[in-house]
Amino acid sequence: MNSEHLICPAKLTLSLKVKGRRADGYHLIDAEMVSIDLCDKIVISDGSGLKVRSSDSGFEVPQNEDNLVNRALDLLGRTAEVMIDKRIPSGAGLGGGSSNAAAVMRWAGFTDPVAATSLGADVGFCLLGGRARVQGIGEILQPLPYLEREMTLLIPPLGVSTEDVYRAWDDLGSPLGDHGNDLEPAALTVKPELEEWRDALSQATGKRARLAGSGGTWFVEGRHEEFRHRGVASVNVKTLPQHSTNKKSAAE
């Protein structure tokens, strides 16, 4: 059986400003996003229908039609069997599901990031990759020059709902964030325990931790010695350049 091995980089939102809300309720953003070398891995092969299964290691993968890989295959009119080895935690604001869908789209030769946002706000950026200014609801993408950078992440095992954070941002009166992310006050309202994790990373590195997107990942610039908070290890990552392909053929 022929198969393709795909790499799915996480996205890290370095800054995010909320610029308003459309009549349909979607919020408009102005953000800087980068791809990082924390990656899921996918093996995609011939299959008779839309099928997504987890590998034996890593995080669980949703098995139903709500999984973005299933939706991407459906949009593309393709069938395949997909095994996802999850390394990007769900609910951490790192775009794992979006990156999975984007990898499958690249595998199928689909290269339109604007159309990709019909699946989700982050799918367009994940299809483009690298470093970009992201505006609108995620469909306006301006590639930016690649900057090689290192970051240290602390990823709480909490799970933060993007929808809940934006709703809280509205309820709080559209606050401005003090550290480059307008959603930070709202995320702390939705999940007050995030503050403890922010402070842990700040104290361990001597730098003020910043929230990635709607949360709950915290990050600081630079590579720092690994530490643990409540059993969770910090993660050192590097930024990745824009990718033109993400697949490597293999025969089984």
Phi and psi in degrees as a GROMACS rama.xvg file:
@    title "Ramachandran Plot"
@    xaxis  label "Phi"
@    yaxis  label "Psi"
@TYPE xy
-76.2932  142.806  ASN-2
-143.203  160.869  SER-3
-121.224  138.161  GLU-4
-105.543  121.216  HIS-5
-116.498  145.509  LEU-6
-109.369  135.214  ILE-7
-123.942  91.6995  CYS-8
-69.8355  143.392  PRO-9
-69.6454  158.126  ALA-10
-111.404  143.241  LYS-11
-119.847  124.045  LEU-12
-89.5366  109.074  THR-13
-79.3201  -32.0127  LEU-14
-151.059  152.615  SER-15
-154.234  121.961  LEU-16
-114.576  132.783  LYS-17
-92.3126  121.939  VAL-18
-100.97  -3.20787  LYS-19
147.194  -169.471  GLY-20
-139.482  136.09  ARG-21
-75.6503  168.436  ARG-22
-62.6552  -27.2226  ALA-23
-84.858  4.06429  ASP-24
96.837  -13.5005  GLY-25
-73.6289  138.358  TYR-26
-87.2711  145.25  HIS-27
-97.2934  134.989  LEU-28
-125.905  164.334  ILE-29
-137.635  105.513  ASP-30
-134.416  157.815  ALA-31
-111.903  125.963  GLU-32
-125.019  148.438  MET-33
-134.458  152.338  VAL-34
-86.213  143.727  SER-35
-128.88  164.062  ILE-36
-87.3094  24.168  ASP-37
-90.0901  114.012  LEU-38
-132.648  142.389  CYS-39
-80.9288  160.773  ASP-40
-125.914  140.861  LYS-41
-125.313  137.689  ILE-42
-114.239  121.334  VAL-43
-119.399  132.386  ILE-44
-145.248  176.134  SER-45
-59.5081  139.982  ASP-46
-155.038  162.764  GLY-47
-92.7564  -5.10768  SER-48
-166.81  -173.088  GLY-49
-77.8005  109.308  LEU-50
-139.028  125.84  LYS-51
-125.133  130.955  VAL-52
-136.688  152.98  ARG-53
-83.2729  151.089  SER-54
-77.5252  177.784  SER-55
-74.5285  -16.5854  ASP-56
-119.644  165.74  SER-57
90.3346  -167.83  GLY-58
-82.5705  161.334  PHE-59
-70.4709  152.307  GLU-60
-119.589  129.833  VAL-61
-56.8343  136.197  PRO-62
-101.085  -3.2225  GLN-63
-98.9731  -172.151  ASN-64
-68.0113  -12.8682  GLU-65
-76.4235  -15.3338  ASP-66
-61.6526  132.502  ASN-67
-65.3466  -26.2986  LEU-68
-65.7544  -45.7858  VAL-69
-57.8996  -43.6832  ASN-70
-66.9507  -36.6351  ARG-71
-65.2965  -45.071  ALA-72
-61.2272  -40.6008  LEU-73
-62.833  -44.9121  ASP-74
-60.9152  -38.2105  LEU-75
-81.1582  -10.8521  LEU-76
68.6883  31.7817  GLY-77
-114.873  156.388  ARG-78
-121.917  145.065  THR-79
-167.988  159.79  ALA-80
-101.869  129.747  GLU-81
-125.28  127.249  VAL-82
-110.673  124.061  MET-83
-111.045  122.813  ILE-84
-96.8189  101.371  ASP-85
-80.9229  123.503  LYS-86
-120.765  -13.1668  ARG-87
-98.063  115.549  ILE-88
-63.3472  145.201  PRO-89
-76.9672  151.565  SER-90
70.9778  15.8065  GLY-91
-103.208  -0.693037  ALA-92
76.3397  20.3367  GLY-93
-106.004  3.91185  LEU-94
68.6553  33.2319  GLY-95
-60.7228  -50.0352  GLY-96
-62.9911  -38.9273  GLY-97
-64.8129  -39.5677  SER-98
-67.2152  -37.5412  SER-99
-59.756  -48.3  ASN-100
-61.8122  -41.9008  ALA-101
-64.542  -38.017  ALA-102
-62.7144  -41.9217  ALA-103
-65.4093  -37.9599  VAL-104
-63.591  -42.5144  MET-105
-63.8025  -40.6218  ARG-106
-56.2725  -37.5951  TRP-107
-85.416  0.559098  ALA-108
83.1251  14.9978  GLY-109
-89.1054  124.274  PHE-110
-128.554  15.447  THR-111
-96.5271  99.5953  ASP-112
-67.2497  -27.1856  PRO-113
-66.6539  -47.9773  VAL-114
-64.5534  -30.9724  ALA-115
-63.7945  -26.3608  ALA-116
-69.1054  -8.73524  THR-117
-65.0078  -21.2315  SER-118
-86.6106  -27.9815  LEU-119
173.125  153.669  GLY-120
-62.3723  -28.6257  ALA-121
-93.9581  -9.18121  ASP-122
-66.076  -37.7972  VAL-123
-60.1933  -47.6531  GLY-124
-63.2142  -43.2769  PHE-125
-63.0696  -31.1857  CYS-126
-68.8965  -39.2065  LEU-127
-73.773  -53.4331  LEU-128
75.5808  177.516  GLY-129
83.1577  -122.229  GLY-130
-137.585  133.982  ARG-131
-155.19  153.682  ALA-132
-88.1965  129.379  ARG-133
-119.701  124.453  VAL-134
-130.588  -178.279  GLN-135
67.2376  -133.573  GLY-136
-103.962  20.1144  ILE-137
114.493  -5.30938  GLY-138
-91.6145  -12.6945  GLU-139
-101.077  110.335  ILE-140
-121.58  126.105  LEU-141
-119.073  104.189  GLN-142
-58.408  140.394  PRO-143
-118.228  155.304  LEU-144
-57.7514  141.108  PRO-145
-68.5838  133.935  TYR-146
-122.51  120.635  LEU-147
-75.0925  117.376  GLU-148
-138.855  154.974  ARG-149
-116.044  144.327  GLU-150
-134.044  153.431  MET-151
-115.823  124.975  THR-152
-109.223  149.157  LEU-153
-128.979  119.942  LEU-154
-113.336  99.052  ILE-155
-65.1181  145.679  PRO-156
-83.8957  55.7521  PRO-157
-108.903  -45.8574  LEU-158
78.2635  111.997  GLY-159
-119.727  126.922  VAL-160
-80.3096  120.293  SER-161
-59.2384  -41.8857  THR-162
-60.1701  -43.093  GLU-163
-65.2114  -37.6046  ASP-164
-66.9133  -44.2394  VAL-165
-65.4934  -37.1295  TYR-166
-63.4652  -42.2322  ARG-167
-65.0841  -36.5135  ALA-168
-60.2098  -42.1355  TRP-169
-63.0134  -46.7529  ASP-170
-63.9084  -31.1647  ASP-171
-80.1904  -2.4888  LEU-172
87.696  29.2361  GLY-173
62.426  58.2784  SER-174
-70.5955  155.673  PRO-175
-98.2115  135.792  LEU-176
-79.6514  146.754  GLY-177
-84.4394  -13.0763  ASP-178
-128.78  38.5944  HIS-179
89.4969  -0.805749  GLY-180
-135.099  109.588  ASN-181
-66.6811  -18.4965  ASP-182
-86.3968  -8.38063  LEU-183
-59.6132  -47.6347  GLU-184
-58.8964  -37.8762  PRO-185
-69.2219  -41.3728  ALA-186
-62.8257  -38.6731  ALA-187
-68.7235  -26.9808  LEU-188
-72.0167  -42.1276  THR-189
-69.527  -42.4463  VAL-190
-129.975  82.6267  LYS-191
-57.7965  -26.6758  PRO-192
-67.908  -12.6464  GLU-193
-59.7059  -29.7035  LEU-194
-59.4673  -39.5671  GLU-195
-60.151  -40.8161  GLU-196
-72.5088  -36.3049  TRP-197
-60.053  -47.8778  ARG-198
-66.2904  -34.6024  ASP-199
-63.5498  -44.065  ALA-200
-69.0326  -39.822  LEU-201
-62.0774  -44.1461  SER-202
-68.419  -36.3742  GLN-203
-72.2683  -28.2373  ALA-204
-109.814  -14.6253  THR-205
75.4708  13.5902  GLY-206
-125.795  149.678  LYS-207
-73.403  117.272  ARG-208
-68.3078  146.384  ALA-209
-119.005  147.547  ARG-210
-85.1582  135.941  LEU-211
-87.5629  109.677  ALA-212
60.4176  -131.862  GLY-213
-85.5161  3.26024  SER-214
92.9953  176.923  GLY-215
-102.049  18.6482  GLY-216
-76.0214  136.288  THR-217
-107.361  148.774  TRP-218
-146.677  156.269  PHE-219
-133.169  156.64  VAL-220
-76.536  146.936  GLU-221
97.6236  159.693  GLY-222
-93.4922  125.654  ARG-223
-126.022  154.747  HIS-224
-58.8106  137.206  GLU-225
-61.145  139.182  GLU-226
-140.567  168.391  PHE-227
-123.497  141.947  ARG-228
-130.131  120.077  HIS-229
51.6139  39.4241  ARG-230
83.5751  -4.56306  GLY-231
-99.1182  125.852  VAL-232
-84.6928  144.494  ALA-233
-68.2163  159.969  SER-234
-129.384  126.533  VAL-235
-93.4316  131.04  ASN-236
-133.138  162.563  VAL-237
-122.777  151.386  LYS-238
-74.3229  155.693  THR-239
-120.591  147.532  LEU-240
-75.3756  167.683  PRO-241
-59.8301  137.804  GLN-242
-103.509  138.359  HIS-243
-94.3668  -20.5492  SER-244
-154.145  157.639  THR-245
-136.768  20.1969  ASN-246
-122.155  149.82  LYS-247
-134.497  124.835  LYS-248
-76.1506  149.178  SER-249
-149.683  147.041  ALA-250
-111.923  133.482  ALA-251
